[in-house]
Amino acid sequence: MKKILIAALMLASISVNAQKKKGFTPLFDGKTTTGWHTYGKDFAGKGWNAENGVLHFDPKLKNKDGGDLVTDKEYGNFHLKLEWKVAPKANSGIIFFVHEDVSKYKQTYLTGPEMQVLDNDGHPDGKITKHRSGDLYDMIQSKSEPVKAVGEWNLAEIISNKGKLTFKLNGVKVVETTMWDDNWKNLIANSKFAKWEGFGTYKTGKIALQDHGDEVWFRNIMIKEL
């Protein structure tokens, strides 16, 4: 078991180094939550545990001290890459362009659009169109579903460049759209966010990993600013 763990860490290190050469910067050092904090706080909640190259959210550990984890830094044009896996029946998400103003917005999702992370077959949201893994949550359904089985790692990519938004899941483009134009406003108007002032309007913001109350893992989190 120890040999397997060491081999996995070595492969992760090789992967990160290769991405660095392509201009990507790690957002997670594999050991600590440095560079991240719970939304509206100045620390990372106890539910988030960094160990052996993996950022793990365990709802059993949060003891009312969970919450979405957000980057300390804001991003505008970027290419985000990370890997995720979920426990059976789990729900989470990758939220971006989060405007951290807790006096006005109590949660990350009140401003930031989301790439859905889900056990499609085990969670009730899997029965809802535009709520499945890889979807632009409640706005655009994925073109296909290249998601892997529960417990396996998925590679997610979010690319936002001068208003053009692209989602990739396991190397496959699943969502393409343009933000902030009339079509974007129409997408919002026909979603659950229609009356949420500020949702999807910010052109810079923080990246969030969602505490939806379920167990989820993230690793190899990195970003390239465009």
RAVEN-V666113 format. One record per pair of residues at least 6 apart in sequence whose ideal C-beta (glycine too) atoms are under 6 Angstrom apart, sorted by the first residue. I is the first residue (numbers start at 1). J is the second residue. If there is no record, write none. Layout:
i:I j:J
i:I j:J
This chain:
i:9 j:53
i:12 j:53
i:15 j:220
i:16 j:26
i:19 j:222
i:23 j:224
i:24 j:222
i:24 j:224
i:25 j:223
i:26 j:222
i:27 j:221
i:27 j:223
i:28 j:55
i:28 j:221
i:30 j:53
i:31 j:50
i:32 j:50
i:33 j:44
i:33 j:48
i:33 j:50
i:35 j:72
i:36 j:44
i:36 j:69
i:37 j:43
i:37 j:44
i:38 j:44
i:38 j:45
i:38 j:67
i:39 j:67
i:39 j:68
i:39 j:70
i:39 j:108
i:40 j:102
i:45 j:62
i:45 j:65
i:45 j:66
i:45 j:67
i:46 j:61
i:46 j:62
i:46 j:65
i:47 j:57
i:47 j:58
i:47 j:61
i:47 j:62
i:47 j:66
i:48 j:57
i:48 j:69
i:49 j:56
i:53 j:219
i:54 j:217
i:54 j:219
i:55 j:218
i:56 j:217
i:57 j:211
i:57 j:216
i:58 j:215
i:59 j:213
i:66 j:211
i:67 j:211
i:68 j:108
i:68 j:208
i:68 j:210
i:68 j:211
i:69 j:209
i:70 j:98
i:70 j:206
i:70 j:208
i:71 j:206
i:71 j:207
i:74 j:204
i:74 j:205
i:74 j:206
i:76 j:204
i:77 j:161
i:77 j:226
i:78 j:160
i:78 j:223
i:78 j:225
i:78 j:226
i:79 j:159
i:79 j:224
i:80 j:158
i:80 j:223
i:81 j:157
i:81 j:222
i:82 j:156
i:82 j:218
i:82 j:221
i:83 j:153
i:83 j:155
i:83 j:219
i:83 j:220
i:84 j:117
i:84 j:154
i:84 j:218
i:85 j:153
i:85 j:217
i:86 j:119
i:86 j:216
i:87 j:215
i:88 j:119
i:88 j:122
i:88 j:150
i:89 j:119
i:89 j:122
i:89 j:123
i:90 j:119
i:90 j:214
i:90 j:215
i:90 j:216
i:91 j:118
i:91 j:123
i:91 j:125
i:91 j:212
i:91 j:214
i:92 j:117
i:92 j:210
i:92 j:212
i:92 j:216
i:93 j:114
i:93 j:116
i:93 j:117
i:93 j:210
i:94 j:115
i:95 j:108
i:95 j:109
i:95 j:112
i:95 j:114
i:95 j:208
i:96 j:112
i:96 j:207
i:97 j:112
i:97 j:202
i:97 j:205
i:98 j:108
i:98 j:111
i:98 j:112
i:98 j:205
i:98 j:206
i:98 j:208
i:99 j:111
i:99 j:202
i:99 j:205
i:100 j:206
i:105 j:111
i:108 j:208
i:110 j:196
i:111 j:198
i:111 j:199
i:111 j:202
i:113 j:200
i:114 j:137
i:115 j:158
i:115 j:167
i:116 j:133
i:116 j:135
i:116 j:137
i:118 j:125
i:118 j:133
i:119 j:150
i:120 j:126
i:120 j:132
i:120 j:133
i:125 j:131
i:126 j:132
i:129 j:141
i:130 j:138
i:130 j:141
i:133 j:147
i:134 j:142
i:134 j:169
i:134 j:174
i:135 j:141
i:135 j:142
i:136 j:175
i:138 j:191
i:138 j:192
i:139 j:187
i:139 j:191
i:140 j:175
i:140 j:177
i:142 j:174
i:143 j:174
i:146 j:169
i:146 j:170
i:146 j:172
i:147 j:154
i:148 j:154
i:154 j:170
i:155 j:170
i:156 j:169
i:157 j:168
i:158 j:167
i:159 j:166
i:161 j:226
i:163 j:178
i:163 j:179
i:163 j:180
i:164 j:178
i:165 j:177
i:165 j:179
i:166 j:176
i:167 j:174
i:167 j:175
i:188 j:200
i:193 j:199
i:209 j:218
